[in-house]
Amino acid sequence: MPVCKGCKEEADELMIVKVHGKKKKLCEECAEIAAEEAEIAEMSEDAIRGMMGYKGKW
């Protein structure tokens, strides 16, 4: 059985997900958590850009 790199538990099926620019094999639950964290980080960056008045792209 494959082992999830996020929770270190055995899983029936693993998904390959990019986390901070690196590919990781995660179970479905950990992949959902990683996607939520990435979305929150993106919203945070947008808020900072808005406060700074930055108009261009990073």
Long-range contacts (C-beta under 8 A, 24 or more apart in sequence): 4-30, 5-30, 6-30, 6-33, 6-34
